[in-house]
Amino acid sequence: MEKILEISSLTAGYGDQVVLSDINLTVYEKDFIGIIGPNGGGKTTLLKAVMGLVKPFSGKVKFFHRESGDDRNIIGYLPQMNNLDRDFPISVTDVVLSGLMSKEGVFSRYSGRQKELALNLLEKLGIYNLRKKPVGELSGGQLQRVYLCRALISSPRLLMLDEPNTFVDTRFETDFYEILRELNEEMAVIIVSHDVGTITWYVKTIACVNRNLHYHRSNVITQEQLEAYNCPIQIITHGDVPHTVLKKHGKNHDN
């Protein structure tokens, strides 16, 4: 498999505060990585460092191109939905097309082919009928699908999603993860989620992030491993009936 991304000895944070320390991770084509860990552990900061939105204190993030091009076009990014402005007066189709701005520039006009691609993505995700609606009129689940289309329109090699299940409506949840599974046939996927019990049915490997990163080449991890890595979250198990076993956290771990 070809490399897409290599993170080497990355330390990053905000101001003088270190949030991530000595992070190492290599992402290959068709990887499907679930990133788990407690609140404040650095999961979102890791994605932002990859995106170039947080400047590392040390270490580096390296992209591998099939051919020369802009690093930004390698990645499709779905941020946390609570960070998005739903009151901005813009239509669904225009939001999707805005995912091409890094290629086309802010003031460029979009071609007929690009508009057709946007509409095809909306149809694939079952929201073609919403194409002319202002984003402020959408439900949380609908809005998420729109921004997933936006992340996909540049045909990225790597799709990164930050807590995508926050606004997934129940009717769309299964479809959403099946769509990610289909997309993984074409691109690598990294998903940050607290919904450990669900994502372990879809991801191939798991990274525990709590200041440091511990990578598991499997979608199964034991409670003992989590404790050893100071990663106070739910244990992941599999059986005839899908289930998650919860362990009571200590008084310093409320997540």
C-alpha positions as CSV (number, residue, x, y, z in Angstrom):
1,M,0.0,0.0,0.0
2,E,1.2,3.5,-0.8
3,K,1.8,6.0,2.0
4,I,-0.6,9.0,2.2
5,L,0.5,10.7,5.4
6,E,3.4,10.4,7.8
7,I,3.4,12.1,11.2
8,S,6.8,12.1,12.9
9,S,7.7,13.1,16.4
10,L,4.9,15.6,16.5
11,T,4.5,17.8,19.5
12,A,1.7,20.5,19.4
13,G,-0.6,22.6,21.5
14,Y,-1.8,26.1,22.1
15,G,0.3,28.9,23.6
16,D,2.7,27.3,26.0
17,Q,0.4,24.3,26.7
18,V,1.4,21.0,25.2
19,V,-1.6,19.0,24.1
20,L,0.1,16.3,22.0
21,S,3.6,14.9,22.7
22,D,5.8,12.9,20.4
23,I,3.1,11.6,18.0
24,N,4.0,9.1,15.3
25,L,1.6,7.7,12.8
26,T,1.7,6.6,9.2
27,V,-1.5,6.4,7.1
28,Y,-1.7,4.2,4.0
29,E,-4.2,3.9,1.2
30,K,-7.4,2.2,2.3
31,D,-6.6,2.5,6.0
32,F,-9.7,3.0,8.2
33,I,-8.5,4.3,11.5
34,G,-10.7,5.1,14.5
35,I,-9.2,7.6,16.9
36,I,-10.5,7.3,20.5
37,G,-9.6,8.9,23.8
38,P,-10.9,11.2,26.6
39,N,-12.1,14.8,26.2
40,G,-9.1,17.1,26.2
41,G,-6.8,14.3,25.2
42,G,-5.8,15.9,21.9
43,K,-7.9,14.1,19.2
44,T,-9.2,17.2,17.5
45,T,-5.8,18.9,17.9
46,L,-4.2,16.0,16.0
47,L,-6.6,16.5,13.1
48,K,-6.0,20.3,13.1
49,A,-2.2,19.7,13.1
50,V,-2.6,17.5,10.0
51,M,-4.7,20.1,8.3
52,G,-2.1,22.8,9.1
53,L,-4.6,24.7,11.4
54,V,-2.3,24.1,14.4
55,K,1.4,24.7,14.0
56,P,3.6,22.0,15.6
57,F,6.1,22.9,18.3
58,S,8.3,20.2,16.8
59,G,8.1,17.3,14.5
60,K,6.6,17.2,11.1
61,V,3.6,16.2,9.0
62,K,4.5,14.9,5.5
63,F,2.1,14.2,2.6
64,F,2.9,11.7,-0.2
65,H,1.6,12.7,-3.6
66,R,0.9,10.5,-6.6
67,E,1.9,13.5,-8.6
68,S,2.8,17.1,-7.7
69,G,0.0,19.1,-6.1
70,D,-1.4,21.0,-3.2
71,D,-1.3,19.2,0.2
72,R,-4.7,20.5,1.0
73,N,-6.3,18.6,-1.9
74,I,-5.2,15.3,-0.4
75,I,-7.6,15.7,2.5
76,G,-11.3,15.9,2.9
77,Y,-12.3,17.2,6.3
78,L,-15.6,17.0,8.2
79,P,-15.2,19.1,11.4
80,Q,-17.3,19.0,14.5
81,M,-20.8,20.2,13.5
82,N,-21.1,22.5,16.6
83,N,-18.3,24.6,15.2
84,L,-20.2,25.5,12.0
85,D,-22.2,28.7,11.3
86,R,-25.7,27.6,10.3
87,D,-26.9,31.2,10.0
88,F,-24.7,32.1,7.1
89,P,-27.0,32.7,4.0
90,I,-25.7,30.1,1.6
91,S,-27.5,27.3,-0.2
92,V,-26.8,23.6,0.1
93,T,-25.2,23.3,-3.3
94,D,-23.0,26.3,-2.7
95,V,-21.7,24.8,0.6
96,V,-20.7,21.6,-1.3
97,L,-19.0,23.6,-4.1
98,S,-17.1,25.6,-1.5
99,G,-15.0,22.5,-0.9
100,L,-13.3,23.3,-4.2
101,M,-12.1,26.7,-3.1
102,S,-8.5,25.5,-2.3
103,K,-8.2,24.5,-5.9
104,E,-10.2,27.2,-7.7
105,G,-9.8,30.2,-5.4
106,V,-12.4,32.1,-3.6
107,F,-13.6,34.2,-6.6
108,S,-13.5,31.5,-9.3
109,R,-16.7,30.4,-11.0
110,Y,-17.5,26.7,-10.9
111,S,-17.8,24.7,-14.1
112,G,-20.8,22.8,-15.2
113,R,-18.9,19.6,-14.5
114,Q,-18.1,20.7,-11.0
115,K,-21.8,21.6,-10.4
116,E,-22.8,18.3,-11.7
117,L,-20.4,16.5,-9.4
118,A,-21.9,18.4,-6.4
119,L,-25.4,17.4,-7.4
120,N,-24.3,13.8,-7.8
121,L,-22.9,13.7,-4.3
122,L,-26.1,15.2,-2.9
123,E,-28.1,12.5,-4.7
124,K,-25.8,9.8,-3.4
125,L,-26.3,10.9,0.2
126,G,-30.1,11.2,-0.3
127,I,-30.4,15.0,0.0
128,Y,-30.7,16.0,-3.7
129,N,-34.1,17.5,-2.9
130,L,-32.5,20.0,-0.5
131,R,-30.0,21.4,-3.1
132,K,-31.5,24.9,-3.2
133,K,-32.4,25.2,0.5
134,P,-30.4,27.6,2.8
135,V,-28.3,25.5,5.2
136,G,-30.0,27.3,8.2
137,E,-33.2,25.4,7.4
138,L,-31.7,21.9,7.7
139,S,-31.8,19.5,10.5
140,G,-28.5,18.4,12.2
141,G,-28.4,15.1,10.2
142,Q,-29.1,16.8,6.9
143,L,-26.5,19.5,7.6
144,Q,-23.9,16.8,8.3
145,R,-24.6,15.1,5.0
146,V,-24.1,18.4,3.2
147,Y,-20.7,18.9,4.8
148,L,-19.7,15.3,4.0
149,C,-20.4,16.1,0.4
150,R,-18.3,19.2,0.8
151,A,-15.4,17.1,2.1
152,L,-15.7,14.6,-0.8
153,I,-16.0,17.0,-3.7
154,S,-12.3,17.5,-4.2
155,S,-11.8,13.7,-4.5
156,P,-9.4,13.4,-1.5
157,R,-7.1,10.5,-0.8
158,L,-7.8,10.8,2.9
159,L,-11.1,11.6,4.6
160,M,-11.0,12.9,8.2
161,L,-14.1,13.2,10.3
162,D,-14.2,14.7,13.8
163,E,-17.1,13.4,16.0
164,P,-19.4,12.8,13.0
165,N,-22.0,11.0,15.1
166,T,-22.8,14.2,17.1
167,F,-25.6,15.1,14.7
168,V,-26.4,11.9,12.9
169,D,-30.1,11.2,13.1
170,T,-31.0,7.6,13.9
171,R,-32.4,6.9,10.4
172,F,-29.2,8.0,8.8
173,E,-26.7,6.5,11.2
174,T,-26.4,3.0,9.7
175,D,-26.4,4.5,6.2
176,F,-23.7,6.9,7.2
177,Y,-21.3,4.3,8.4
178,E,-22.0,2.1,5.4
179,I,-21.2,5.1,3.2
180,L,-17.9,5.4,5.0
181,R,-17.2,1.8,4.4
182,E,-17.9,2.2,0.7
183,L,-15.7,5.3,0.5
184,N,-12.9,3.4,2.2
185,E,-12.7,1.3,-1.0
186,E,-11.5,4.5,-2.7
187,M,-9.7,6.5,0.1
188,A,-8.3,6.2,3.6
189,V,-10.6,7.3,6.4
190,I,-9.7,8.6,9.9
191,I,-12.7,9.0,12.2
192,V,-12.6,10.6,15.7
193,S,-15.5,9.3,17.8
194,H,-16.7,8.6,21.3
195,D,-19.1,6.1,19.9
196,V,-16.6,3.3,20.3
197,G,-19.2,0.5,20.2
198,T,-20.4,1.5,16.8
199,I,-17.2,2.5,15.0
200,T,-15.4,-0.8,15.9
201,W,-17.7,-2.6,13.6
202,Y,-16.4,-0.5,10.7
203,V,-12.8,0.7,11.4
204,K,-9.8,-1.6,10.7
205,T,-7.4,-0.2,13.3
206,I,-7.6,2.0,16.4
207,A,-5.4,4.8,17.8
208,C,-5.8,5.8,21.4
209,V,-4.9,9.5,21.9
210,N,-4.4,11.0,25.3
211,R,-1.5,13.4,24.9
212,N,0.5,10.5,23.4
213,L,-0.7,8.2,20.6
214,H,-0.8,4.4,20.9
215,Y,-1.7,2.6,17.7
216,H,-3.4,-0.9,17.5
217,R,-3.3,-2.8,14.2
218,S,-6.8,-4.2,15.0
219,N,-10.3,-2.9,15.8
220,V,-10.3,-4.7,19.2
221,I,-8.6,-3.4,22.3
222,T,-8.8,-4.7,25.9
223,Q,-9.5,-2.8,29.0
224,E,-6.0,-3.6,30.3
225,Q,-4.5,-1.9,27.3
226,L,-6.6,1.2,27.8
227,E,-5.5,1.4,31.4
228,A,-1.9,0.9,30.5
229,Y,-2.1,3.8,28.0
230,N,-4.0,6.1,30.5
231,C,-6.9,6.1,28.1
232,P,-10.0,6.2,30.3
233,I,-12.8,5.2,28.0
234,Q,-15.2,2.3,27.3
235,I,-13.9,-1.2,26.7
236,I,-14.5,-2.6,23.3
237,T,-15.8,-6.2,23.0
238,H,-17.4,-8.4,20.3
239,G,-19.7,-11.3,20.6
240,D,-22.9,-12.8,19.1
241,V,-24.7,-9.7,20.3
242,P,-22.9,-6.4,19.7
243,H,-22.2,-4.8,23.1
244,T,-19.9,-2.5,25.0
245,V,-18.9,-3.1,28.6
246,L,-18.6,0.0,30.7
247,K,-16.1,0.4,33.5
248,K,-16.5,3.0,36.2
249,H,-14.0,5.8,35.8
250,G,-12.0,7.2,38.6
251,K,-12.9,10.6,40.1
252,N,-10.5,12.4,37.8
253,H,-12.0,10.9,34.6
254,D,-15.5,12.0,33.8
255,N,-15.5,11.4,30.0
